[in-house]
């Protein structure tokens, strides 16, 4: 007897791994789960991962995403945030759903598009993963050619930049090379838990402006 997908229960903070999943099965699972769901689905070479995030995971995702938006706004850089959009490449047999993703340099290339097709469109310029309960598989993002990947583990920020098809850890973001974000982002994430979201974003905007004047 075959199990139906809706019979599976993945508790917050846990992940379910399924092996020997074909590309068509992956596509069917995405369609059955729908777009309005809490679970994240990632796929690589026949291995399917379904993960349901914890509240603390979502909290960190939202505040770092808000900090990034404030940073881009204060620097007057056009951008397009696409949240947990599914990015997939059938030829490479890879599909990912980031916690947050941003088009920055390539914003104009996808402006106004309702669907992103990586066969013709560029991947996001920056992706964010919150690695509290599991560790992000870098090879998925490498295969899709995402230039910059941030990973936050609840305490520290790791920036990975793509060089010759492989990620290399860096203390500097290619999107914001003049700012010490590896240290500053975790600081403001912690501040948000003490002073609140609005006060933190306001303070961060002031910091960005002070850096721009230096």
Helices and strands as residue ranges (DSSP letters): G 5-7, E 15-18, H 23-33, E 39-44, E 47-52, H 55-74, E 80-81, E 86-89, E 94-97, E 100-103, H 107-110, E 126-130, H 138-144, E 148-152, E 157-163, E 166-170, H 181-195, H 197-213
